[in-house]
Amino acid sequence: MHRATTNVAWNKIDLAPYAGLWIAVVRNQVSGVGETPRQARQASKYQRPKEEPLIIFVNKAKLKRKT
């Protein structure tokens, strides 16, 4: 699978609603969410079929440390 590389402005994305889930990011926006990387990518491809998303896991533990 091709992994997209992008400069994501993480401080502009509220990740709290996605804690414990996989997200797909396209153009600094969450474009898909899922319990697996595949689900997140499929949701993103449905919304933006021509763009390759960056898939990441939103770790609950790391998210709590920031707040």
CHARMM-style PDB file with segment names, atoms N, HN, CA, C and O in Angstrom:
ATOM      1  N   MET     1       0.840  -1.174   0.000  1.00  0.00      PROA
ATOM      2  CA  MET     1       0.000   0.000   0.000  1.00  0.00      PROA
ATOM      3  C   MET     1       0.886   1.237   0.000  1.00  0.00      PROA
ATOM      4  O   MET     1       1.895   1.280   0.703  1.00  0.00      PROA
ATOM      5  N   HSD     2       0.523   2.219  -0.765  1.00  0.00      PROA
ATOM      6  HN  HSD     2      -0.298   2.184  -1.336  1.00  0.00      PROA
ATOM      7  CA  HSD     2       1.244   3.478  -0.833  1.00  0.00      PROA
ATOM      8  C   HSD     2       0.931   4.313   0.393  1.00  0.00      PROA
ATOM      9  O   HSD     2      -0.233   4.476   0.759  1.00  0.00      PROA
ATOM     10  N   ARG     3       1.962   4.840   1.024  1.00  0.00      PROA
ATOM     11  HN  ARG     3       2.907   4.708   0.726  1.00  0.00      PROA
ATOM     12  CA  ARG     3       1.744   5.690   2.184  1.00  0.00      PROA
ATOM     13  C   ARG     3       1.931   7.141   1.778  1.00  0.00      PROA
ATOM     14  O   ARG     3       2.992   7.524   1.285  1.00  0.00      PROA
ATOM     15  N   ALA     4       0.915   7.933   1.983  1.00  0.00      PROA
ATOM     16  HN  ALA     4       0.053   7.621   2.384  1.00  0.00      PROA
ATOM     17  CA  ALA     4       0.988   9.345   1.633  1.00  0.00      PROA
ATOM     18  C   ALA     4       1.825  10.087   2.663  1.00  0.00      PROA
ATOM     19  O   ALA     4       1.739   9.813   3.860  1.00  0.00      PROA
ATOM     20  N   THR     5       2.611  11.001   2.205  1.00  0.00      PROA
ATOM     21  HN  THR     5       2.681  11.224   1.233  1.00  0.00      PROA
ATOM     22  CA  THR     5       3.353  11.853   3.122  1.00  0.00      PROA
ATOM     23  C   THR     5       2.824  13.259   2.963  1.00  0.00      PROA
ATOM     24  O   THR     5       2.606  13.733   1.848  1.00  0.00      PROA
ATOM     25  N   THR     6       2.621  13.914   4.071  1.00  0.00      PROA
ATOM     26  HN  THR     6       2.797  13.529   4.976  1.00  0.00      PROA
ATOM     27  CA  THR     6       2.048  15.248   4.037  1.00  0.00      PROA
ATOM     28  C   THR     6       2.438  15.996   5.298  1.00  0.00      PROA
ATOM     29  O   THR     6       2.770  15.387   6.316  1.00  0.00      PROA
ATOM     30  N   ASN     7       2.398  17.293   5.228  1.00  0.00      PROA
ATOM     31  HN  ASN     7       2.129  17.788   4.402  1.00  0.00      PROA
ATOM     32  CA  ASN     7       2.611  18.115   6.407  1.00  0.00      PROA
ATOM     33  C   ASN     7       1.246  18.385   7.012  1.00  0.00      PROA
ATOM     34  O   ASN     7       0.488  19.215   6.510  1.00  0.00      PROA
ATOM     35  N   VAL     8       0.939  17.689   8.079  1.00  0.00      PROA
ATOM     36  HN  VAL     8       1.554  17.015   8.487  1.00  0.00      PROA
ATOM     37  CA  VAL     8      -0.367  17.815   8.713  1.00  0.00      PROA
ATOM     38  C   VAL     8      -0.263  18.801   9.862  1.00  0.00      PROA
ATOM     39  O   VAL     8       0.639  18.704  10.693  1.00  0.00      PROA
ATOM     40  N   ALA     9      -1.177  19.739   9.908  1.00  0.00      PROA
ATOM     41  HN  ALA     9      -1.910  19.818   9.232  1.00  0.00      PROA
ATOM     42  CA  ALA     9      -1.226  20.712  10.996  1.00  0.00      PROA
ATOM     43  C   ALA     9      -2.016  20.090  12.149  1.00  0.00      PROA
ATOM     44  O   ALA     9      -3.213  20.334  12.303  1.00  0.00      PROA
ATOM     45  N   TRP    10      -1.321  19.278  12.955  1.00  0.00      PROA
ATOM     46  HN  TRP    10      -0.349  19.079  12.830  1.00  0.00      PROA
ATOM     47  CA  TRP    10      -1.992  18.531  14.021  1.00  0.00      PROA
ATOM     48  C   TRP    10      -2.671  19.433  15.032  1.00  0.00      PROA
ATOM     49  O   TRP    10      -3.694  19.050  15.600  1.00  0.00      PROA
ATOM     50  N   ASN    11      -2.136  20.616  15.274  1.00  0.00      PROA
ATOM     51  HN  ASN    11      -1.306  20.927  14.812  1.00  0.00      PROA
ATOM     52  CA  ASN    11      -2.756  21.512  16.249  1.00  0.00      PROA
ATOM     53  C   ASN    11      -4.102  22.045  15.772  1.00  0.00      PROA
ATOM     54  O   ASN    11      -4.861  22.597  16.568  1.00  0.00      PROA
ATOM     55  N   LYS    12      -4.409  21.890  14.492  1.00  0.00      PROA
ATOM     56  HN  LYS    12      -3.792  21.441  13.845  1.00  0.00      PROA
ATOM     57  CA  LYS    12      -5.695  22.347  13.966  1.00  0.00      PROA
ATOM     58  C   LYS    12      -6.750  21.246  13.934  1.00  0.00      PROA
ATOM     59  O   LYS    12      -7.915  21.510  13.638  1.00  0.00      PROA
ATOM     60  N   ILE    13      -6.350  20.018  14.236  1.00  0.00      PROA
ATOM     61  HN  ILE    13      -5.403  19.803  14.477  1.00  0.00      PROA
ATOM     62  CA  ILE    13      -7.280  18.892  14.219  1.00  0.00      PROA
ATOM     63  C   ILE    13      -7.555  18.461  15.654  1.00  0.00      PROA
ATOM     64  O   ILE    13      -6.629  18.104  16.383  1.00  0.00      PROA
ATOM     65  N   ASP    14      -8.828  18.492  16.067  1.00  0.00      PROA
ATOM     66  HN  ASP    14      -9.580  18.782  15.475  1.00  0.00      PROA
ATOM     67  CA  ASP    14      -9.208  18.010  17.399  1.00  0.00      PROA
ATOM     68  C   ASP    14      -9.304  16.490  17.329  1.00  0.00      PROA
ATOM     69  O   ASP    14     -10.240  15.945  16.745  1.00  0.00      PROA
ATOM     70  N   LEU    15      -8.331  15.813  17.930  1.00  0.00      PROA
ATOM     71  HN  LEU    15      -7.571  16.257  18.404  1.00  0.00      PROA
ATOM     72  CA  LEU    15      -8.271  14.351  17.854  1.00  0.00      PROA
ATOM     73  C   LEU    15      -9.063  13.653  18.960  1.00  0.00      PROA
ATOM     74  O   LEU    15      -9.235  12.435  18.903  1.00  0.00      PROA
ATOM     75  N   ALA    16      -9.544  14.378  19.952  1.00  0.00      PROA
ATOM     76  HN  ALA    16      -9.405  15.367  19.999  1.00  0.00      PROA
ATOM     77  CA  ALA    16     -10.240  13.767  21.091  1.00  0.00      PROA
ATOM     78  C   ALA    16     -11.403  12.853  20.679  1.00  0.00      PROA
ATOM     79  O   ALA    16     -11.543  11.774  21.256  1.00  0.00      PROA
ATOM     80  N   PRO    17     -12.232  13.234  19.718  1.00  0.00      PROA
ATOM     81  CA  PRO    17     -13.345  12.348  19.345  1.00  0.00      PROA
ATOM     82  C   PRO    17     -12.896  11.027  18.717  1.00  0.00      PROA
ATOM     83  O   PRO    17     -13.686  10.090  18.609  1.00  0.00      PROA
ATOM     84  N   TYR    18     -11.639  10.952  18.305  1.00  0.00      PROA
ATOM     85  HN  TYR    18     -10.996  11.714  18.393  1.00  0.00      PROA
ATOM     86  CA  TYR    18     -11.133   9.779  17.600  1.00  0.00      PROA
ATOM     87  C   TYR    18     -10.210   8.913  18.455  1.00  0.00      PROA
ATOM     88  O   TYR    18      -9.549   8.014  17.936  1.00  0.00      PROA
ATOM     89  N   ALA    19     -10.162   9.174  19.754  1.00  0.00      PROA
ATOM     90  HN  ALA    19     -10.699   9.905  20.176  1.00  0.00      PROA
ATOM     91  CA  ALA    19      -9.279   8.416  20.649  1.00  0.00      PROA
ATOM     92  C   ALA    19      -9.581   6.923  20.562  1.00  0.00      PROA
ATOM     93  O   ALA    19     -10.727   6.496  20.702  1.00  0.00      PROA
ATOM     94  N   GLY    20      -8.533   6.142  20.327  1.00  0.00      PROA
ATOM     95  HN  GLY    20      -7.602   6.489  20.213  1.00  0.00      PROA
ATOM     96  CA  GLY    20      -8.673   4.697  20.225  1.00  0.00      PROA
ATOM     97  C   GLY    20      -9.085   4.203  18.849  1.00  0.00      PROA
ATOM     98  O   GLY    20      -9.335   3.011  18.668  1.00  0.00      PROA
ATOM     99  N   LEU    21      -9.158   5.102  17.881  1.00  0.00      PROA
ATOM    100  HN  LEU    21      -8.955   6.070  18.029  1.00  0.00      PROA
ATOM    101  CA  LEU    21      -9.578   4.741  16.528  1.00  0.00      PROA
ATOM    102  C   LEU    21      -8.490   5.084  15.513  1.00  0.00      PROA
ATOM    103  O   LEU    21      -7.554   5.824  15.814  1.00  0.00      PROA
ATOM    104  N   TRP    22      -8.626   4.543  14.328  1.00  0.00      PROA
ATOM    105  HN  TRP    22      -9.386   3.942  14.083  1.00  0.00      PROA
ATOM    106  CA  TRP    22      -7.759   4.875  13.202  1.00  0.00      PROA
ATOM    107  C   TRP    22      -8.436   5.991  12.424  1.00  0.00      PROA
ATOM    108  O   TRP    22      -9.652   5.970  12.232  1.00  0.00      PROA
ATOM    109  N   ILE    23      -7.648   6.970  11.973  1.00  0.00      PROA
ATOM    110  HN  ILE    23      -6.661   6.987  12.129  1.00  0.00      PROA
ATOM    111  CA  ILE    23      -8.201   8.045  11.154  1.00  0.00      PROA
ATOM    112  C   ILE    23      -7.414   8.162   9.855  1.00  0.00      PROA
ATOM    113  O   ILE    23      -6.235   7.816   9.778  1.00  0.00      PROA
ATOM    114  N   ALA    24      -8.096   8.653   8.857  1.00  0.00      PROA
ATOM    115  HN  ALA    24      -9.054   8.934   8.919  1.00  0.00      PROA
ATOM    116  CA  ALA    24      -7.475   8.958   7.570  1.00  0.00      PROA
ATOM    117  C   ALA    24      -7.500  10.472   7.416  1.00  0.00      PROA
ATOM    118  O   ALA    24      -8.534  11.108   7.618  1.00  0.00      PROA
ATOM    119  N   VAL    25      -6.356  11.042   7.058  1.00  0.00      PROA
ATOM    120  HN  VAL    25      -5.516  10.525   6.895  1.00  0.00      PROA
ATOM    121  CA  VAL    25      -6.246  12.492   6.934  1.00  0.00      PROA
ATOM    122  C   VAL    25      -5.888  12.852   5.496  1.00  0.00      PROA
ATOM    123  O   VAL    25      -4.951  12.307   4.913  1.00  0.00      PROA
ATOM    124  N   VAL    26      -6.667  13.790   4.940  1.00  0.00      PROA
ATOM    125  HN  VAL    26      -7.428  14.233   5.414  1.00  0.00      PROA
ATOM    126  CA  VAL    26      -6.406  14.326   3.605  1.00  0.00      PROA
ATOM    127  C   VAL    26      -6.547  15.841   3.693  1.00  0.00      PROA
ATOM    128  O   VAL    26      -7.573  16.350   4.145  1.00  0.00      PROA
ATOM    129  N   ARG    27      -5.513  16.557   3.262  1.00  0.00      PROA
ATOM    130  HN  ARG    27      -4.680  16.144   2.895  1.00  0.00      PROA
ATOM    131  CA  ARG    27      -5.546  18.027   3.248  1.00  0.00      PROA
ATOM    132  C   ARG    27      -5.896  18.618   4.611  1.00  0.00      PROA
ATOM    133  O   ARG    27      -6.733  19.515   4.713  1.00  0.00      PROA
ATOM    134  N   ASN    28      -5.253  18.113   5.645  1.00  0.00      PROA
ATOM    135  HN  ASN    28      -4.573  17.385   5.562  1.00  0.00      PROA
ATOM    136  CA  ASN    28      -5.430  18.597   7.019  1.00  0.00      PROA
ATOM    137  C   ASN    28      -6.848  18.427   7.554  1.00  0.00      PROA
ATOM    138  O   ASN    28      -7.266  19.162   8.448  1.00  0.00      PROA
ATOM    139  N   GLN    29      -7.588  17.468   7.015  1.00  0.00      PROA
ATOM    140  HN  GLN    29      -7.249  16.870   6.288  1.00  0.00      PROA
ATOM    141  CA  GLN    29      -8.928  17.166   7.503  1.00  0.00      PROA
ATOM    142  C   GLN    29      -9.084  15.665   7.668  1.00  0.00      PROA
ATOM    143  O   GLN    29      -8.545  14.882   6.887  1.00  0.00      PROA
ATOM    144  N   VAL    30      -9.824  15.276   8.689  1.00  0.00      PROA
ATOM    145  HN  VAL    30     -10.262  15.912   9.324  1.00  0.00      PROA
ATOM    146  CA  VAL    30     -10.128  13.857   8.874  1.00  0.00      PROA
ATOM    147  C   VAL    30     -11.133  13.476   7.793  1.00  0.00      PROA
ATOM    148  O   VAL    30     -12.230  14.030   7.720  1.00  0.00      PROA
ATOM    149  N   SER    31     -10.743  12.531   6.964  1.00  0.00      PROA
ATOM    150  HN  SER    31      -9.852  12.080   7.023  1.00  0.00      PROA
ATOM    151  CA  SER    31     -11.598  12.134   5.844  1.00  0.00      PROA
ATOM    152  C   SER    31     -12.186  10.739   6.012  1.00  0.00      PROA
ATOM    153  O   SER    31     -13.000  10.300   5.200  1.00  0.00      PROA
ATOM    154  N   GLY    32     -11.770  10.041   7.074  1.00  0.00      PROA
ATOM    155  HN  GLY    32     -11.109  10.397   7.734  1.00  0.00      PROA
ATOM    156  CA  GLY    32     -12.299   8.713   7.334  1.00  0.00      PROA
ATOM    157  C   GLY    32     -11.904   8.242   8.720  1.00  0.00      PROA
ATOM    158  O   GLY    32     -10.853   8.621   9.237  1.00  0.00      PROA
ATOM    159  N   VAL    33     -12.747   7.417   9.322  1.00  0.00      PROA
ATOM    160  HN  VAL    33     -13.601   7.109   8.902  1.00  0.00      PROA
ATOM    161  CA  VAL    33     -12.518   6.895  10.668  1.00  0.00      PROA
ATOM    162  C   VAL    33     -12.902   5.426  10.675  1.00  0.00      PROA
ATOM    163  O   VAL    33     -13.848   5.020  10.000  1.00  0.00      PROA
ATOM    164  N   GLY    34     -12.161   4.628  11.443  1.00  0.00      PROA
ATOM    165  HN  GLY    34     -11.392   4.958  11.991  1.00  0.00      PROA
ATOM    166  CA  GLY    34     -12.504   3.219  11.549  1.00  0.00      PROA
ATOM    167  C   GLY    34     -11.808   2.542  12.705  1.00  0.00      PROA
ATOM    168  O   GLY    34     -10.896   3.100  13.315  1.00  0.00      PROA
ATOM    169  N   GLU    35     -12.247   1.337  12.998  1.00  0.00      PROA
ATOM    170  HN  GLU    35     -12.988   0.884  12.503  1.00  0.00      PROA
ATOM    171  CA  GLU    35     -11.619   0.544  14.054  1.00  0.00      PROA
ATOM    172  C   GLU    35     -10.360  -0.146  13.561  1.00  0.00      PROA
ATOM    173  O   GLU    35      -9.567  -0.639  14.363  1.00  0.00      PROA
ATOM    174  N   THR    36     -10.168  -0.185  12.242  1.00  0.00      PROA
ATOM    175  HN  THR    36     -10.812   0.216  11.591  1.00  0.00      PROA
ATOM    176  CA  THR    36      -8.964  -0.757  11.638  1.00  0.00      PROA
ATOM    177  C   THR    36      -8.433   0.243  10.611  1.00  0.00      PROA
ATOM    178  O   THR    36      -9.172   1.112  10.148  1.00  0.00      PROA
ATOM    179  N   PRO    37      -7.149   0.119  10.256  1.00  0.00      PROA
ATOM    180  CA  PRO    37      -6.624   1.013   9.218  1.00  0.00      PROA
ATOM    181  C   PRO    37      -7.385   0.873   7.895  1.00  0.00      PROA
ATOM    182  O   PRO    37      -7.610   1.856   7.189  1.00  0.00      PROA
ATOM    183  N   ARG    38      -7.770  -0.340   7.580  1.00  0.00      PROA
ATOM    184  HN  ARG    38      -7.587  -1.138   8.154  1.00  0.00      PROA
ATOM    185  CA  ARG    38      -8.503  -0.575   6.330  1.00  0.00      PROA
ATOM    186  C   ARG    38      -9.853   0.149   6.321  1.00  0.00      PROA
ATOM    187  O   ARG    38     -10.232   0.741   5.310  1.00  0.00      PROA
ATOM    188  N   GLN    39     -10.574   0.104   7.440  1.00  0.00      PROA
ATOM    189  HN  GLN    39     -10.265  -0.377   8.261  1.00  0.00      PROA
ATOM    190  CA  GLN    39     -11.865   0.787   7.522  1.00  0.00      PROA
ATOM    191  C   GLN    39     -11.701   2.295   7.349  1.00  0.00      PROA
ATOM    192  O   GLN    39     -12.486   2.934   6.649  1.00  0.00      PROA
ATOM    193  N   ALA    40     -10.681   2.856   7.987  1.00  0.00      PROA
ATOM    194  HN  ALA    40     -10.043   2.337   8.556  1.00  0.00      PROA
ATOM    195  CA  ALA    40     -10.439   4.297   7.875  1.00  0.00      PROA
ATOM    196  C   ALA    40     -10.112   4.674   6.432  1.00  0.00      PROA
ATOM    197  O   ALA    40     -10.613   5.674   5.917  1.00  0.00      PROA
ATOM    198  N   ARG    41      -9.271   3.871   5.785  1.00  0.00      PROA
ATOM    199  HN  ARG    41      -8.864   3.059   6.203  1.00  0.00      PROA
ATOM    200  CA  ARG    41      -8.891   4.147   4.393  1.00  0.00      PROA
ATOM    201  C   ARG    41     -10.100   4.032   3.464  1.00  0.00      PROA
ATOM    202  O   ARG    41     -10.282   4.865   2.577  1.00  0.00      PROA
ATOM    203  N   GLN    42     -10.923   3.004   3.666  1.00  0.00      PROA
ATOM    204  HN  GLN    42     -10.775   2.327   4.387  1.00  0.00      PROA
ATOM    205  CA  GLN    42     -12.101   2.828   2.816  1.00  0.00      PROA
ATOM    206  C   GLN    42     -13.072   3.997   2.977  1.00  0.00      PROA
ATOM    207  O   GLN    42     -13.639   4.480   1.996  1.00  0.00      PROA
ATOM    208  N   ALA    43     -13.260   4.447   4.215  1.00  0.00      PROA
ATOM    209  HN  ALA    43     -12.800   4.055   5.011  1.00  0.00      PROA
ATOM    210  CA  ALA    43     -14.151   5.587   4.452  1.00  0.00      PROA
ATOM    211  C   ALA    43     -13.608   6.841   3.769  1.00  0.00      PROA
ATOM    212  O   ALA    43     -14.364   7.628   3.200  1.00  0.00      PROA
ATOM    213  N   SER    44     -12.303   7.012   3.833  1.00  0.00      PROA
ATOM    214  HN  SER    44     -11.688   6.372   4.295  1.00  0.00      PROA
ATOM    215  CA  SER    44     -11.674   8.162   3.190  1.00  0.00      PROA
ATOM    216  C   SER    44     -11.808   8.093   1.672  1.00  0.00      PROA
ATOM    217  O   SER    44     -12.130   9.090   1.024  1.00  0.00      PROA
ATOM    218  N   LYS    45     -11.561   6.925   1.114  1.00  0.00      PROA
ATOM    219  HN  LYS    45     -11.300   6.116   1.639  1.00  0.00      PROA
ATOM    220  CA  LYS    45     -11.639   6.752  -0.337  1.00  0.00      PROA
ATOM    221  C   LYS    45     -13.063   6.977  -0.857  1.00  0.00      PROA
ATOM    222  O   LYS    45     -13.248   7.403  -1.998  1.00  0.00      PROA
ATOM    223  N   TYR    46     -14.057   6.695  -0.029  1.00  0.00      PROA
ATOM    224  HN  TYR    46     -13.907   6.350   0.898  1.00  0.00      PROA
ATOM    225  CA  TYR    46     -15.446   6.953  -0.405  1.00  0.00      PROA
ATOM    226  C   TYR    46     -15.668   8.462  -0.538  1.00  0.00      PROA
ATOM    227  O   TYR    46     -16.342   8.919  -1.462  1.00  0.00      PROA
ATOM    228  N   GLN    47     -15.090   9.235   0.402  1.00  0.00      PROA
ATOM    229  HN  GLN    47     -14.543   8.864   1.152  1.00  0.00      PROA
ATOM    230  CA  GLN    47     -15.244  10.689   0.407  1.00  0.00      PROA
ATOM    231  C   GLN    47     -14.355  11.372  -0.634  1.00  0.00      PROA
ATOM    232  O   GLN    47     -14.780  12.310  -1.309  1.00  0.00      PROA
ATOM    233  N   ARG    48     -13.114  10.886  -0.754  1.00  0.00      PROA
ATOM    234  HN  ARG    48     -12.769  10.125  -0.205  1.00  0.00      PROA
ATOM    235  CA  ARG    48     -12.125  11.506  -1.649  1.00  0.00      PROA
ATOM    236  C   ARG    48     -11.409  10.414  -2.440  1.00  0.00      PROA
ATOM    237  O   ARG    48     -10.271  10.065  -2.127  1.00  0.00      PROA
ATOM    238  N   PRO    49     -12.068   9.876  -3.459  1.00  0.00      PROA
ATOM    239  CA  PRO    49     -11.534   8.703  -4.169  1.00  0.00      PROA
ATOM    240  C   PRO    49     -10.206   8.921  -4.897  1.00  0.00      PROA
ATOM    241  O   PRO    49      -9.468   7.959  -5.107  1.00  0.00      PROA
ATOM    242  N   LYS    50      -9.886  10.134  -5.279  1.00  0.00      PROA
ATOM    243  HN  LYS    50     -10.485  10.916  -5.108  1.00  0.00      PROA
ATOM    244  CA  LYS    50      -8.661  10.379  -6.044  1.00  0.00      PROA
ATOM    245  C   LYS    50      -7.451  10.686  -5.165  1.00  0.00      PROA
ATOM    246  O   LYS    50      -6.330  10.762  -5.669  1.00  0.00      PROA
ATOM    247  N   GLU    51      -7.657  10.863  -3.870  1.00  0.00      PROA
ATOM    248  HN  GLU    51      -8.567  10.801  -3.461  1.00  0.00      PROA
ATOM    249  CA  GLU    51      -6.556  11.243  -2.991  1.00  0.00      PROA
ATOM    250  C   GLU    51      -6.169  10.091  -2.075  1.00  0.00      PROA
ATOM    251  O   GLU    51      -7.023   9.331  -1.620  1.00  0.00      PROA
ATOM    252  N   GLU    52      -4.874   9.970  -1.812  1.00  0.00      PROA
ATOM    253  HN  GLU    52      -4.180  10.587  -2.182  1.00  0.00      PROA
ATOM    254  CA  GLU    52      -4.365   8.910  -0.935  1.00  0.00      PROA
ATOM    255  C   GLU    52      -4.238   9.472   0.484  1.00  0.00      PROA
ATOM    256  O   GLU    52      -3.486  10.424   0.699  1.00  0.00      PROA
ATOM    257  N   PRO    53      -4.956   8.904   1.452  1.00  0.00      PROA
ATOM    258  CA  PRO    53      -4.935   9.443   2.812  1.00  0.00      PROA
ATOM    259  C   PRO    53      -3.715   8.999   3.613  1.00  0.00      PROA
ATOM    260  O   PRO    53      -3.086   7.985   3.311  1.00  0.00      PROA
ATOM    261  N   LEU    54      -3.402   9.774   4.625  1.00  0.00      PROA
ATOM    262  HN  LEU    54      -3.913  10.598   4.870  1.00  0.00      PROA
ATOM    263  CA  LEU    54      -2.421   9.401   5.632  1.00  0.00      PROA
ATOM    264  C   LEU    54      -3.208   8.705   6.737  1.00  0.00      PROA
ATOM    265  O   LEU    54      -4.130   9.298   7.296  1.00  0.00      PROA
ATOM    266  N   ILE    55      -2.868   7.469   7.062  1.00  0.00      PROA
ATOM    267  HN  ILE    55      -2.119   6.987   6.608  1.00  0.00      PROA
ATOM    268  CA  ILE    55      -3.598   6.682   8.058  1.00  0.00      PROA
ATOM    269  C   ILE    55      -2.799   6.668   9.354  1.00  0.00      PROA
ATOM    270  O   ILE    55      -1.622   6.307   9.365  1.00  0.00      PROA
ATOM    271  N   ILE    56      -3.451   7.066  10.451  1.00  0.00      PROA
ATOM    272  HN  ILE    56      -4.407   7.359  10.442  1.00  0.00      PROA
ATOM    273  CA  ILE    56      -2.778   7.062  11.755  1.00  0.00      PROA
ATOM    274  C   ILE    56      -3.721   6.538  12.830  1.00  0.00      PROA
ATOM    275  O   ILE    56      -4.943   6.590  12.690  1.00  0.00      PROA
ATOM    276  N   PHE    57      -3.120   6.030  13.909  1.00  0.00      PROA
ATOM    277  HN  PHE    57      -2.128   5.987  14.023  1.00  0.00      PROA
ATOM    278  CA  PHE    57      -3.888   5.584  15.069  1.00  0.00      PROA
ATOM    279  C   PHE    57      -3.846   6.683  16.116  1.00  0.00      PROA
ATOM    280  O   PHE    57      -2.776   7.211  16.421  1.00  0.00      PROA
ATOM    281  N   VAL    58      -5.002   7.033  16.668  1.00  0.00      PROA
ATOM    282  HN  VAL    58      -5.871   6.605  16.420  1.00  0.00      PROA
ATOM    283  CA  VAL    58      -5.074   8.053  17.711  1.00  0.00      PROA
ATOM    284  C   VAL    58      -4.992   7.333  19.052  1.00  0.00      PROA
ATOM    285  O   VAL    58      -5.955   6.711  19.500  1.00  0.00      PROA
ATOM    286  N   ASN    59      -3.835   7.428  19.675  1.00  0.00      PROA
ATOM    287  HN  ASN    59      -3.053   7.933  19.311  1.00  0.00      PROA
ATOM    288  CA  ASN    59      -3.549   6.730  20.923  1.00  0.00      PROA
ATOM    289  C   ASN    59      -4.191   7.462  22.102  1.00  0.00      PROA
ATOM    290  O   ASN    59      -3.906   8.638  22.332  1.00  0.00      PROA
ATOM    291  N   LYS    60      -5.055   6.775  22.847  1.00  0.00      PROA
ATOM    292  HN  LYS    60      -5.288   5.820  22.661  1.00  0.00      PROA
ATOM    293  CA  LYS    60      -5.737   7.380  23.993  1.00  0.00      PROA
ATOM    294  C   LYS    60      -4.751   7.883  25.038  1.00  0.00      PROA
ATOM    295  O   LYS    60      -4.906   8.988  25.557  1.00  0.00      PROA
ATOM    296  N   ALA    61      -3.745   7.084  25.349  1.00  0.00      PROA
ATOM    297  HN  ALA    61      -3.619   6.186  24.927  1.00  0.00      PROA
ATOM    298  CA  ALA    61      -2.785   7.431  26.399  1.00  0.00      PROA
ATOM    299  C   ALA    61      -2.015   8.704  26.052  1.00  0.00      PROA
ATOM    300  O   ALA    61      -1.859   9.581  26.901  1.00  0.00      PROA
ATOM    301  N   LYS    62      -1.542   8.810  24.835  1.00  0.00      PROA
ATOM    302  HN  LYS    62      -1.670   8.098  24.145  1.00  0.00      PROA
ATOM    303  CA  LYS    62      -0.792  10.001  24.434  1.00  0.00      PROA
ATOM    304  C   LYS    62      -1.688  11.224  24.359  1.00  0.00      PROA
ATOM    305  O   LYS    62      -1.246  12.335  24.651  1.00  0.00      PROA
ATOM    306  N   LEU    63      -2.935  11.034  23.974  1.00  0.00      PROA
ATOM    307  HN  LEU    63      -3.294  10.132  23.737  1.00  0.00      PROA
ATOM    308  CA  LEU    63      -3.875  12.137  23.878  1.00  0.00      PROA
ATOM    309  C   LEU    63      -4.163  12.713  25.256  1.00  0.00      PROA
ATOM    310  O   LEU    63      -4.270  13.930  25.408  1.00  0.00      PROA
ATOM    311  N   LYS    64      -4.289  11.852  26.264  1.00  0.00      PROA
ATOM    312  HN  LYS    64      -4.202  10.863  26.141  1.00  0.00      PROA
ATOM    313  CA  LYS    64      -4.570  12.305  27.628  1.00  0.00      PROA
ATOM    314  C   LYS    64      -3.411  13.105  28.206  1.00  0.00      PROA
ATOM    315  O   LYS    64      -3.637  14.038  28.977  1.00  0.00      PROA
ATOM    316  N   ARG    65      -2.178  12.763  27.851  1.00  0.00      PROA
ATOM    317  HN  ARG    65      -1.995  12.006  27.224  1.00  0.00      PROA
ATOM    318  CA  ARG    65      -1.010  13.479  28.366  1.00  0.00      PROA
ATOM    319  C   ARG    65      -0.947  14.911  27.873  1.00  0.00      PROA
ATOM    320  O   ARG    65      -0.406  15.775  28.562  1.00  0.00      PROA
ATOM    321  N   LYS    66      -1.485  15.180  26.703  1.00  0.00      PROA
ATOM    322  HN  LYS    66      -1.925  14.478  26.142  1.00  0.00      PROA
ATOM    323  CA  LYS    66      -1.441  16.528  26.142  1.00  0.00      PROA
ATOM    324  C   LYS    66      -2.386  17.478  26.861  1.00  0.00      PROA
ATOM    325  O   LYS    66      -2.117  18.677  26.932  1.00  0.00      PROA
ATOM    326  N   THR    67      -3.479  16.968  27.390  1.00  0.00      PROA
ATOM    327  HN  THR    67      -3.698  15.994  27.332  1.00  0.00      PROA
ATOM    328  CA  THR    67      -4.486  17.833  28.002  1.00  0.00      PROA
ATOM    329  C   THR    67      -4.189  18.135  29.436  1.00  0.00      PROA
ATOM    330  OT1 THR    67      -4.950  18.853  30.085  1.00  0.00      PROA
TER     331      THR     67
END
